[in-house]
Amino acid sequence: QCNLVFFDTFNIPFTQVFGKVIGYQIGFVDDVTNTRPIYEAYLDGISLTSTPDPDVDGNWWMNREHIWSFMAMASEMGPGCMCPCCFDGTGEEIQDFIGDDYYCESGNIEIGADSATLYADDPLWDGMGCESDESACCN
């Protein structure tokens, strides 16, 4: 499910964005869908984007600029560690517009993920509980 939250800057220019994002993993997630453009749902997690101006048809979502992505993956280790920064080399490629501007973490310390489990012991994107294959993804 994709939900959009829009915060209007009232045309006040900005150079930095501050905030805190913490999520919880439920079931199997697969970080990024590397074939989708920025204006579609391209990851499991949260994407921060900016939209300076609408396009000629008034579609503001077509001109999004990437700020930061918070990706969730299935597992902290083994084949479930699918983020590009995973040590075991199984990570997926990501879109060019993401670059190095992302965190990627799992709440699941086991190999594999149960489809109905809430992994509440390790919140996502808090920089803690980042051991094994995912340690390079959390900073």
N, CA, C and O atoms as a GROMACS GRO file, in nm:
protein
  556
    1GLN      N    1   0.085  -0.117   0.000
    1GLN     CA    2   0.000   0.000   0.000
    1GLN      C    3   0.089   0.123   0.000
    1GLN      O    4   0.191   0.128   0.069
    2CYS      N    5   0.051   0.222  -0.077
    2CYS     CA    6   0.130   0.343  -0.088
    2CYS      C    7   0.048   0.461  -0.037
    2CYS      O    8  -0.060   0.487  -0.089
    3ASN      N    9   0.098   0.530   0.061
    3ASN     CA   10   0.033   0.649   0.114
    3ASN      C   11   0.122   0.770   0.092
    3ASN      O   12   0.244   0.762   0.106
    4LEU      N   13   0.062   0.879   0.058
    4LEU     CA   14   0.134   1.001   0.031
    4LEU      C   15   0.101   1.105   0.137
    4LEU      O   16  -0.015   1.128   0.170
    5VAL      N   17   0.206   1.168   0.188
    5VAL     CA   18   0.189   1.280   0.280
    5VAL      C   19   0.261   1.399   0.218
    5VAL      O   20   0.379   1.389   0.183
    6PHE      N   21   0.193   1.508   0.204
    6PHE     CA   22   0.248   1.626   0.140
    6PHE      C   23   0.262   1.738   0.242
    6PHE      O   24   0.166   1.771   0.312
    7PHE      N   25   0.382   1.796   0.252
    7PHE     CA   26   0.407   1.909   0.340
    7PHE      C   27   0.442   2.029   0.253
    7PHE      O   28   0.544   2.030   0.185
    8ASP      N   29   0.359   2.129   0.256
    8ASP     CA   30   0.378   2.248   0.175
    8ASP      C   31   0.483   2.339   0.240
    8ASP      O   32   0.475   2.367   0.360
    9THR      N   33   0.580   2.384   0.163
    9THR     CA   34   0.680   2.478   0.214
    9THR      C   35   0.640   2.622   0.186
    9THR      O   36   0.712   2.715   0.224
   10PHE      N   37   0.526   2.640   0.122
   10PHE     CA   38   0.476   2.774   0.089
   10PHE      C   39   0.580   2.856   0.013
   10PHE      O   40   0.597   2.977   0.035
   11ASN      N   41   0.651   2.786  -0.076
   11ASN     CA   42   0.753   2.845  -0.163
   11ASN      C   43   0.871   2.903  -0.087
   11ASN      O   44   0.945   2.986  -0.141
   12ILE      N   45   0.891   2.861   0.036
   12ILE     CA   46   1.010   2.902   0.111
   12ILE      C   47   1.123   2.807   0.072
   12ILE      O   48   1.109   2.686   0.092
   13PRO      N   49   1.232   2.856   0.019
   13PRO     CA   50   1.342   2.768  -0.022
   13PRO      C   51   1.405   2.700   0.099
   13PRO      O   52   1.409   2.755   0.209
   14PHE      N   53   1.455   2.579   0.078
   14PHE     CA   54   1.523   2.506   0.185
   14PHE      C   55   1.645   2.434   0.129
   14PHE      O   56   1.650   2.402   0.010
   15THR      N   57   1.741   2.409   0.216
   15THR     CA   58   1.862   2.337   0.178
   15THR      C   59   1.883   2.212   0.261
   15THR      O   60   1.968   2.129   0.227
   16GLN      N   61   1.806   2.195   0.369
   16GLN     CA   62   1.819   2.078   0.454
   16GLN      C   63   1.680   2.032   0.499
   16GLN      O   64   1.587   2.111   0.509
   17VAL      N   65   1.671   1.903   0.526
   17VAL     CA   66   1.548   1.845   0.580
   17VAL      C   67   1.587   1.770   0.707
   17VAL      O   68   1.680   1.690   0.706
   18PHE      N   69   1.517   1.796   0.815
   18PHE     CA   70   1.544   1.730   0.942
   18PHE      C   71   1.421   1.651   0.985
   18PHE      O   72   1.307   1.690   0.956
   19GLY      N   73   1.444   1.541   1.052
   19GLY     CA   74   1.334   1.461   1.102
   19GLY      C   75   1.384   1.328   1.150
   19GLY      O   76   1.505   1.302   1.151
   20LYS      N   77   1.293   1.244   1.189
   20LYS     CA   78   1.326   1.111   1.237
   20LYS      C   79   1.221   1.015   1.185
   20LYS      O   80   1.101   1.042   1.193
   21VAL      N   81   1.265   0.903   1.133
   21VAL     CA   82   1.175   0.801   1.082
   21VAL      C   83   1.211   0.668   1.149
   21VAL      O   84   1.326   0.625   1.144
   22ILE      N   85   1.113   0.606   1.210
   22ILE     CA   86   1.130   0.471   1.266
   22ILE      C   87   1.013   0.388   1.217
   22ILE      O   88   0.898   0.431   1.226
   23GLY      N   89   1.041   0.272   1.167
   23GLY     CA   90   0.938   0.182   1.118
   23GLY      C   91   0.954   0.044   1.180
   23GLY      O   92   1.052   0.016   1.248
   24TYR      N   93   0.857  -0.040   1.153
   24TYR     CA   94   0.860  -0.179   1.200
   24TYR      C   95   0.826  -0.269   1.083
   24TYR      O   96   0.737  -0.240   1.003
   25GLN      N   97   0.898  -0.378   1.074
   25GLN     CA   98   0.879  -0.473   0.965
   25GLN      C   99   0.767  -0.571   0.999
   25GLN      O  100   0.761  -0.625   1.109
   26ILE      N  101   0.679  -0.592   0.902
   26ILE     CA  102   0.579  -0.697   0.911
   26ILE      C  103   0.600  -0.788   0.791
   26ILE      O  104   0.584  -0.746   0.676
   27GLY      N  105   0.634  -0.912   0.818
   27GLY     CA  106   0.648  -1.012   0.713
   27GLY      C  107   0.767  -0.989   0.622
   27GLY      O  108   0.868  -0.931   0.662
   28PHE      N  109   0.753  -1.038   0.498
   28PHE     CA  110   0.859  -1.033   0.398
   28PHE      C  111   0.853  -0.902   0.322
   28PHE      O  112   0.749  -0.868   0.266
   29VAL      N  113   0.962  -0.831   0.318
   29VAL     CA  114   0.974  -0.708   0.240
   29VAL      C  115   1.096  -0.722   0.151
   29VAL      O  116   1.188  -0.797   0.183
   30ASP      N  117   1.098  -0.650   0.040
   30ASP     CA  118   1.206  -0.670  -0.056
   30ASP      C  119   1.272  -0.540  -0.100
   30ASP      O  120   1.297  -0.521  -0.219
   31ASP      N  121   1.300  -0.455  -0.010
   31ASP     CA  122   1.372  -0.329  -0.026
   31ASP      C  123   1.332  -0.247  -0.148
   31ASP      O  124   1.242  -0.163  -0.135
   32VAL      N  125   1.391  -0.266  -0.262
   32VAL     CA  126   1.370  -0.176  -0.374
   32VAL      C  127   1.329  -0.252  -0.500
   32VAL      O  128   1.376  -0.363  -0.524
   33THR      N  129   1.240  -0.192  -0.579
   33THR     CA  130   1.204  -0.244  -0.710
   33THR      C  131   1.277  -0.156  -0.810
   33THR      O  132   1.231  -0.047  -0.844
   34ASN      N  133   1.391  -0.206  -0.857
   34ASN     CA  134   1.485  -0.119  -0.928
   34ASN      C  135   1.447  -0.082  -1.071
   34ASN      O  136   1.526  -0.019  -1.140
   35THR      N  137   1.329  -0.119  -1.115
   35THR     CA  138   1.288  -0.081  -1.250
   35THR      C  139   1.183   0.030  -1.250
   35THR      O  140   1.141   0.074  -1.357
   36ARG      N  141   1.139   0.073  -1.134
   36ARG     CA  142   1.033   0.174  -1.128
   36ARG      C  143   1.090   0.315  -1.116
   36ARG      O  144   1.194   0.335  -1.052
   37PRO      N  145   1.022   0.412  -1.176
   37PRO     CA  146   1.068   0.552  -1.165
   37PRO      C  147   1.030   0.612  -1.030
   37PRO      O  148   0.956   0.552  -0.952
   38ILE      N  149   1.081   0.731  -1.005
   38ILE     CA  150   1.063   0.798  -0.876
   38ILE      C  151   0.917   0.830  -0.846
   38ILE      O  152   0.880   0.840  -0.728
   39TYR      N  153   0.833   0.847  -0.945
   39TYR     CA  154   0.694   0.884  -0.921
   39TYR      C  155   0.603   0.762  -0.899
   39TYR      O  156   0.482   0.777  -0.886
   40GLU      N  157   0.660   0.640  -0.896
   40GLU     CA  158   0.585   0.520  -0.862
   40GLU      C  159   0.637   0.464  -0.729
   40GLU      O  160   0.739   0.510  -0.678
   41ALA      N  161   0.568   0.366  -0.675
   41ALA     CA  162   0.613   0.300  -0.551
   41ALA      C  163   0.733   0.212  -0.585
   41ALA      O  164   0.717   0.103  -0.639
   42TYR      N  165   0.854   0.260  -0.554
   42TYR     CA  166   0.975   0.191  -0.596
   42TYR      C  167   1.048   0.121  -0.483
   42TYR      O  168   1.153   0.061  -0.505
   43LEU      N  169   0.995   0.127  -0.359
   43LEU     CA  170   1.063   0.059  -0.249
   43LEU      C  171   0.964   0.019  -0.141
   43LEU      O  172   0.854   0.073  -0.132
   44ASP      N  173   1.005  -0.077  -0.059
   44ASP     CA  174   0.932  -0.108   0.063
   44ASP      C  175   0.996  -0.024   0.172
   44ASP      O  176   1.109  -0.050   0.214
   45GLY      N  177   0.924   0.076   0.217
   45GLY     CA  178   0.977   0.168   0.316
   45GLY      C  179   0.922   0.307   0.296
   45GLY      O  180   0.804   0.324   0.264
   46ILE      N  181   1.008   0.405   0.314
   46ILE     CA  182   0.966   0.546   0.305
   46ILE      C  183   1.062   0.620   0.214
   46ILE      O  184   1.184   0.605   0.224
   47SER      N  185   1.007   0.700   0.127
   47SER     CA  186   1.086   0.780   0.035
   47SER      C  187   1.058   0.928   0.062
   47SER      O  188   0.942   0.970   0.062
   48LEU      N  189   1.163   1.005   0.084
   48LEU     CA  190   1.150   1.150   0.098
   48LEU      C  191   1.189   1.213  -0.034
   48LEU      O  192   1.300   1.195  -0.084
   49THR      N  193   1.096   1.288  -0.091
   49THR     CA  194   1.122   1.354  -0.218
   49THR      C  195   1.077   1.500  -0.208
   49THR      O  196   1.001   1.538  -0.119
   50SER      N  197   1.126   1.579  -0.299
   50SER     CA  198   1.088   1.719  -0.308
   50SER      C  199   1.034   1.744  -0.448
   50SER      O  200   1.078   1.682  -0.544
   51THR      N  201   0.939   1.834  -0.458
   51THR     CA  202   0.881   1.867  -0.587
   51THR      C  203   0.885   2.018  -0.604
   51THR      O  204   0.801   2.088  -0.548
   52PRO      N  205   0.981   2.069  -0.679
   52PRO     CA  206   0.992   2.213  -0.692
   52PRO      C  207   0.876   2.277  -0.768
   52PRO      O  208   0.822   2.378  -0.723
   53ASP      N  209   0.838   2.220  -0.880
   53ASP     CA  210   0.731   2.278  -0.961
   53ASP      C  211   0.656   2.167  -1.033
   53ASP      O  212   0.714   2.064  -1.065
   54PRO      N  213   0.527   2.188  -1.060
   54PRO     CA  214   0.454   2.091  -1.141
   54PRO      C  215   0.501   2.094  -1.285
   54PRO      O  216   0.559   2.194  -1.330
   55ASP      N  217   0.477   1.986  -1.359
   55ASP     CA  218   0.512   1.987  -1.501
   55ASP      C  219   0.409   2.071  -1.577
   55ASP      O  220   0.321   2.132  -1.516
   56VAL      N  221   0.419   2.075  -1.709
   56VAL     CA  222   0.333   2.162  -1.789
   56VAL      C  223   0.185   2.126  -1.778
   56VAL      O  224   0.098   2.209  -1.805
   57ASP      N  225   0.156   2.002  -1.739
   57ASP     CA  226   0.017   1.958  -1.723
   57ASP      C  227  -0.032   1.973  -1.579
   57ASP      O  228  -0.145   1.934  -1.547
   58GLY      N  229   0.052   2.029  -1.491
   58GLY     CA  230   0.014   2.046  -1.351
   58GLY      C  231   0.037   1.924  -1.265
   58GLY      O  232  -0.010   1.919  -1.151
   59ASN      N  233   0.109   1.827  -1.316
   59ASN     CA  234   0.138   1.705  -1.241
   59ASN      C  235   0.264   1.723  -1.159
   59ASN      O  236   0.375   1.709  -1.211
   60TRP      N  237   0.249   1.753  -1.032
   60TRP     CA  238   0.366   1.779  -0.948
   60TRP      C  239   0.447   1.653  -0.923
   60TRP      O  240   0.568   1.664  -0.903
   61TRP      N  241   0.386   1.534  -0.924
   61TRP     CA  242   0.459   1.411  -0.891
   61TRP      C  243   0.559   1.372  -0.999
   61TRP      O  244   0.650   1.293  -0.971
   62MET      N  245   0.546   1.423  -1.120
   62MET     CA  246   0.638   1.387  -1.228
   62MET      C  247   0.775   1.452  -1.212
   62MET      O  248   0.872   1.405  -1.270
   63ASN      N  249   0.784   1.559  -1.135
   63ASN     CA  250   0.910   1.632  -1.120
   63ASN      C  251   0.976   1.609  -0.984
   63ASN      O  252   1.050   1.695  -0.936
   64ARG      N  253   0.949   1.498  -0.922
   64ARG     CA  254   1.007   1.472  -0.790
   64ARG      C  255   1.159   1.466  -0.796
   64ARG      O  256   1.218   1.421  -0.894
   65GLU      N  257   1.221   1.514  -0.688
   65GLU     CA  258   1.366   1.503  -0.670
   65GLU      C  259   1.389   1.422  -0.542
   65GLU      O  260   1.328   1.448  -0.439
   66HIS      N  261   1.476   1.325  -0.552
   66HIS     CA  262   1.502   1.235  -0.438
   66HIS      C  263   1.582   1.306  -0.330
   66HIS      O  264   1.680   1.375  -0.359
   67ILE      N  265   1.541   1.291  -0.204
   67ILE     CA  266   1.616   1.342  -0.090
   67ILE      C  267   1.679   1.225  -0.014
   67ILE      O  268   1.800   1.221   0.005
   68TRP      N  269   1.597   1.129   0.029
   68TRP     CA  270   1.647   1.015   0.107
   68TRP      C  271   1.547   0.901   0.098
   68TRP      O  272   1.427   0.924   0.090
   69SER      N  273   1.597   0.777   0.100
   69SER     CA  274   1.511   0.659   0.104
   69SER      C  275   1.541   0.577   0.228
   69SER      O  276   1.657   0.557   0.265
   70PHE      N  277   1.436   0.530   0.291
   70PHE     CA  278   1.444   0.440   0.405
   70PHE      C  279   1.388   0.307   0.357
   70PHE      O  280   1.266   0.290   0.348
   71MET      N  281   1.476   0.210   0.326
   71MET     CA  282   1.434   0.082   0.269
   71MET      C  283   1.429  -0.026   0.376
   71MET      O  284   1.510  -0.026   0.470
   72ALA      N  285   1.334  -0.118   0.361
   72ALA     CA  286   1.324  -0.233   0.449
   72ALA      C  287   1.356  -0.359   0.368
   72ALA      O  288   1.316  -0.371   0.252
   73MET      N  289   1.428  -0.450   0.431
   73MET     CA  290   1.459  -0.576   0.363
   73MET      C  291   1.415  -0.694   0.450
   73MET      O  292   1.385  -0.676   0.568
   74ALA      N  293   1.411  -0.812   0.392
   74ALA     CA  294   1.354  -0.930   0.458
   74ALA      C  295   1.432  -0.976   0.580
   74ALA      O  296   1.373  -1.010   0.682
   75SER      N  297   1.565  -0.977   0.569
   75SER     CA  298   1.647  -1.035   0.675
   75SER      C  299   1.780  -0.962   0.685
   75SER      O  300   1.828  -0.905   0.587
   76GLU      N  301   1.839  -0.965   0.804
   76GLU     CA  302   1.969  -0.900   0.824
   76GLU      C  303   2.084  -0.978   0.763
   76GLU      O  304   2.193  -0.923   0.747
   77MET      N  305   2.063  -1.104   0.729
   77MET     CA  306   2.174  -1.184   0.678
   77MET      C  307   2.128  -1.284   0.574
   77MET      O  308   2.009  -1.313   0.560
   78GLY      N  309   2.226  -1.337   0.502
   78GLY     CA  310   2.197  -1.438   0.402
   78GLY      C  311   2.122  -1.382   0.284
   78GLY      O  312   2.131  -1.262   0.255
   79PRO      N  313   2.047  -1.467   0.214
   79PRO     CA  314   1.978  -1.423   0.093
   79PRO      C  315   1.869  -1.319   0.118
   79PRO      O  316   1.825  -1.253   0.024
   80GLY      N  317   1.825  -1.303   0.242
   80GLY     CA  318   1.727  -1.200   0.274
   80GLY      C  319   1.785  -1.061   0.281
   80GLY      O  320   1.711  -0.963   0.280
   81CYS      N  321   1.918  -1.051   0.290
   81CYS     CA  322   1.986  -0.922   0.293
   81CYS      C  323   2.003  -0.876   0.148
   81CYS      O  324   2.103  -0.906   0.084
   82MET      N  325   1.903  -0.804   0.098
   82MET     CA  326   1.897  -0.770  -0.044
   82MET      C  327   1.937  -0.627  -0.075
   82MET      O  328   1.934  -0.586  -0.191
   83CYS      N  329   1.975  -0.551   0.024
   83CYS     CA  330   2.014  -0.413  -0.002
   83CYS      C  331   2.149  -0.408  -0.072
   83CYS      O  332   2.229  -0.500  -0.056
   84PRO      N  333   2.174  -0.304  -0.147
   84PRO     CA  334   2.300  -0.296  -0.222
   84PRO      C  335   2.424  -0.293  -0.134
   84PRO      O  336   2.534  -0.322  -0.181
   85CYS      N  337   2.408  -0.258  -0.008
   85CYS     CA  338   2.522  -0.246   0.082
   85CYS      C  339   2.552  -0.374   0.161
   85CYS      O  340   2.644  -0.374   0.242
   86CYS      N  341   2.477  -0.481   0.141
   86CYS     CA  342   2.498  -0.605   0.217
   86CYS      C  343   2.635  -0.664   0.188
   86CYS      O  344   2.679  -0.667   0.073
   87PHE      N  345   2.700  -0.712   0.293
   87PHE     CA  346   2.836  -0.765   0.280
   87PHE      C  347   2.847  -0.890   0.196
   87PHE      O  348   2.951  -0.915   0.134
   88ASP      N  349   2.740  -0.970   0.191
   88ASP     CA  350   2.753  -1.099   0.124
   88ASP      C  351   2.744  -1.090  -0.028
   88ASP      O  352   2.754  -1.192  -0.097
   89GLY      N  353   2.726  -0.970  -0.082
   89GLY     CA  354   2.727  -0.951  -0.227
   89GLY      C  355   2.596  -0.985  -0.297
   89GLY      O  356   2.591  -0.983  -0.420
   90THR      N  357   2.490  -1.015  -0.222
   90THR     CA  358   2.362  -1.050  -0.285
   90THR      C  359   2.273  -0.928  -0.305
   90THR      O  360   2.162  -0.941  -0.355
   91GLY      N  361   2.320  -0.812  -0.266
   91GLY     CA  362   2.238  -0.692  -0.273
   91GLY      C  363   2.195  -0.657  -0.414
   91GLY      O  364   2.264  -0.687  -0.511
   92GLU      N  365   2.080  -0.594  -0.424
   92GLU     CA  366   2.026  -0.553  -0.552
   92GLU      C  367   2.078  -0.416  -0.592
   92GLU      O  368   2.118  -0.336  -0.508
   93GLU      N  369   2.076  -0.391  -0.722
   93GLU     CA  370   2.110  -0.258  -0.770
   93GLU      C  371   1.993  -0.164  -0.743
   93GLU      O  372   1.878  -0.208  -0.736
   94ILE      N  373   2.023  -0.038  -0.728
   94ILE     CA  374   1.918   0.060  -0.704
   94ILE      C  375   1.920   0.165  -0.815
   94ILE      O  376   2.016   0.176  -0.891
   95GLN      N  377   1.813   0.240  -0.823
   95GLN     CA  378   1.802   0.344  -0.925
   95GLN      C  379   1.909   0.450  -0.905
   95GLN      O  380   1.952   0.477  -0.793
   96ASP      N  381   1.950   0.509  -1.015
   96ASP     CA  382   2.051   0.614  -1.009
   96ASP      C  383   2.007   0.732  -0.924
   96ASP      O  384   2.089   0.795  -0.857
   97PHE      N  385   1.877   0.763  -0.924
   97PHE     CA  386   1.831   0.881  -0.849
   97PHE      C  387   1.844   0.863  -0.698
   97PHE      O  388   1.842   0.962  -0.625
   98ILE      N  389   1.859   0.740  -0.649
   98ILE     CA  390   1.879   0.716  -0.505
   98ILE      C  391   2.024   0.742  -0.467
   98ILE      O  392   2.051   0.800  -0.362
   99GLY      N  393   2.116   0.699  -0.551
   99GLY     CA  394   2.259   0.717  -0.522
   99GLY      C  395   2.297   0.652  -0.390
   99GLY      O  396   2.261   0.537  -0.365
  100ASP      N  397   2.369   0.725  -0.306
  100ASP     CA  398   2.409   0.675  -0.174
  100ASP      C  399   2.321   0.733  -0.064
  100ASP      O  400   2.355   0.726   0.054
  101ASP      N  401   2.208   0.791  -0.101
  101ASP     CA  402   2.122   0.861  -0.006
  101ASP      C  403   2.010   0.770   0.044
  101ASP      O  404   1.894   0.787   0.008
  102TYR      N  405   2.048   0.673   0.127
  102TYR     CA  406   1.950   0.579   0.179
  102TYR      C  407   2.002   0.509   0.304
  102TYR      O  408   2.123   0.502   0.328
  103TYR      N  409   1.908   0.457   0.382
  103TYR     CA  410   1.934   0.357   0.485
  103TYR      C  411   1.857   0.234   0.443
  103TYR      O  412   1.754   0.244   0.378
  104CYS      N  413   1.908   0.118   0.480
  104CYS     CA  414   1.839  -0.006   0.449
  104CYS      C  415   1.858  -0.100   0.567
  104CYS      O  416   1.972  -0.128   0.605
  105GLU      N  417   1.750  -0.148   0.624
  105GLU     CA  418   1.760  -0.228   0.745
  105GLU      C  419   1.645  -0.328   0.751
  105GLU      O  420   1.541  -0.309   0.688
  106SER      N  421   1.667  -0.434   0.827
  106SER     CA  422   1.564  -0.534   0.854
  106SER      C  423   1.542  -0.543   1.004
  106SER      O  424   1.634  -0.520   1.082
  107GLY      N  425   1.421  -0.576   1.042
  107GLY     CA  426   1.391  -0.602   1.183
  107GLY      C  427   1.404  -0.749   1.217
  107GLY      O  428   1.384  -0.788   1.332
  108ASN      N  429   1.439  -0.830   1.119
  108ASN     CA  430   1.445  -0.975   1.132
  108ASN      C  431   1.590  -1.022   1.139
  108ASN      O  432   1.664  -1.004   1.043
  109ILE      N  433   1.630  -1.082   1.249
  109ILE     CA  434   1.769  -1.128   1.264
  109ILE      C  435   1.789  -1.269   1.212
  109ILE      O  436   1.902  -1.316   1.206
  110GLU      N  437   1.684  -1.337   1.174
  110GLU     CA  438   1.693  -1.473   1.121
  110GLU      C  439   1.710  -1.472   0.969
  110GLU      O  440   1.688  -1.369   0.905
  111ILE      N  441   1.748  -1.585   0.914
  111ILE     CA  442   1.750  -1.600   0.768
  111ILE      C  443   1.608  -1.632   0.725
  111ILE      O  444   1.546  -1.724   0.780
  112GLY      N  445   1.555  -1.560   0.628
  112GLY     CA  446   1.417  -1.576   0.584
  112GLY      C  447   1.325  -1.491   0.669
  112GLY      O  448   1.366  -1.435   0.770
  113ALA      N  449   1.200  -1.480   0.627
  113ALA     CA  450   1.102  -1.398   0.700
  113ALA      C  451   0.966  -1.464   0.693
  113ALA      O  452   0.927  -1.516   0.588
  114ASP      N  453   0.895  -1.464   0.803
  114ASP     CA  454   0.760  -1.517   0.809
  114ASP      C  455   0.663  -1.408   0.761
  114ASP      O  456   0.674  -1.293   0.801
  115SER      N  457   0.570  -1.446   0.675
  115SER     CA  458   0.484  -1.347   0.610
  115SER      C  459   0.390  -1.272   0.705
  115SER      O  460   0.341  -1.165   0.670
  116ALA      N  461   0.364  -1.326   0.823
  116ALA     CA  462   0.267  -1.261   0.913
  116ALA      C  463   0.329  -1.210   1.042
  116ALA      O  464   0.257  -1.165   1.131
  117THR      N  465   0.460  -1.215   1.054
  117THR     CA  466   0.526  -1.178   1.179
  117THR      C  467   0.555  -1.029   1.186
  117THR      O  468   0.605  -0.970   1.089
  118LEU      N  469   0.525  -0.968   1.299
  118LEU     CA  470   0.567  -0.832   1.328
  118LEU      C  471   0.701  -0.841   1.398
  118LEU      O  472   0.710  -0.898   1.507
  119TYR      N  473   0.805  -0.787   1.339
  119TYR     CA  474   0.939  -0.789   1.396
  119TYR      C  475   0.959  -0.660   1.476
  119TYR      O  476   1.018  -0.564   1.426
  120ALA      N  477   0.909  -0.659   1.598
  120ALA     CA  478   0.905  -0.537   1.679
  120ALA      C  479   1.028  -0.518   1.768
  120ALA      O  480   1.044  -0.412   1.827
  121ASP      N  481   1.114  -0.619   1.779
  121ASP     CA  482   1.230  -0.608   1.868
  121ASP      C  483   1.342  -0.521   1.811
  121ASP      O  484   1.426  -0.473   1.886
  122ASP      N  485   1.343  -0.501   1.681
  122ASP     CA  486   1.448  -0.423   1.617
  122ASP      C  487   1.384  -0.320   1.523
  122ASP      O  488   1.363  -0.350   1.406
  123PRO      N  489   1.352  -0.200   1.573
  123PRO     CA  490   1.292  -0.098   1.486
  123PRO      C  491   1.384  -0.066   1.368
  123PRO      O  492   1.507  -0.075   1.378
  124LEU      N  493   1.324  -0.028   1.257
  124LEU     CA  494   1.399   0.003   1.137
  124LEU      C  495   1.453   0.146   1.140
  124LEU      O  496   1.391   0.236   1.197
  125TRP      N  497   1.566   0.164   1.079
  125TRP     CA  498   1.627   0.295   1.049
  125TRP      C  499   1.664   0.376   1.174
  125TRP      O  500   1.671   0.498   1.168
  126ASP      N  501   1.687   0.307   1.284
  126ASP     CA  502   1.728   0.378   1.406
  126ASP      C  503   1.878   0.368   1.428
  126ASP      O  504   1.930   0.423   1.525
  127GLY      N  505   1.950   0.298   1.339
  127GLY     CA  506   2.094   0.284   1.350
  127GLY      C  507   2.140   0.186   1.456
  127GLY      O  508   2.259   0.176   1.484
  128MET      N  509   2.046   0.114   1.516
  128MET     CA  510   2.081   0.017   1.621
  128MET      C  511   2.042  -0.123   1.574
  128MET      O  512   1.956  -0.140   1.489
  129GLY      N  513   2.107  -0.223   1.632
  129GLY     CA  514   2.078  -0.360   1.595
  129GLY      C  515   2.124  -0.393   1.454
  129GLY      O  516   2.066  -0.479   1.388
  130CYS      N  517   2.228  -0.326   1.408
  130CYS     CA  518   2.279  -0.347   1.273
  130CYS      C  519   2.403  -0.435   1.278
  130CYS      O  520   2.516  -0.386   1.276
  131GLU      N  521   2.381  -0.561   1.286
  131GLU     CA  522   2.492  -0.655   1.289
  131GLU      C  523   2.498  -0.733   1.159
  131GLU      O  524   2.414  -0.713   1.070
  132SER      N  525   2.592  -0.819   1.149
  132SER     CA  526   2.612  -0.912   1.037
  132SER      C  527   2.611  -0.842   0.903
  132SER      O  528   2.670  -0.735   0.888
  133ASP      N  529   2.544  -0.900   0.806
  133ASP     CA  530   2.551  -0.855   0.667
  133ASP      C  531   2.498  -0.714   0.644
  133ASP      O  532   2.539  -0.647   0.550
  134GLU      N  533   2.407  -0.667   0.729
  134GLU     CA  534   2.346  -0.536   0.706
  134GLU      C  535   2.421  -0.419   0.770
  134GLU      O  536   2.377  -0.304   0.756
  135SER      N  537   2.531  -0.443   0.838
  135SER     CA  538   2.596  -0.335   0.916
  135SER      C  539   2.635  -0.215   0.831
  135SER      O  540   2.630  -0.102   0.879
  136ALA      N  541   2.673  -0.235   0.707
  136ALA     CA  542   2.710  -0.122   0.621
  136ALA      C  543   2.590  -0.043   0.573
  136ALA      O  544   2.607   0.065   0.517
  137CYS      N  545   2.470  -0.094   0.593
  137CYS     CA  546   2.348  -0.031   0.540
  137CYS      C  547   2.287   0.070   0.637
  137CYS      O  548   2.194   0.142   0.599
  138CYS      N  549   2.337   0.077   0.758
  138CYS     CA  550   2.270   0.155   0.862
  138CYS      C  551   2.336   0.287   0.893
  138CYS      O  552   2.293   0.356   0.986
  139ASN      N  553   2.436   0.325   0.820
  139ASN     CA  554   2.500   0.454   0.850
  139ASN      C  555   2.536   0.527   0.722
  139ASN      O  556   2.590   0.637   0.728
   0.00000   0.00000   0.00000
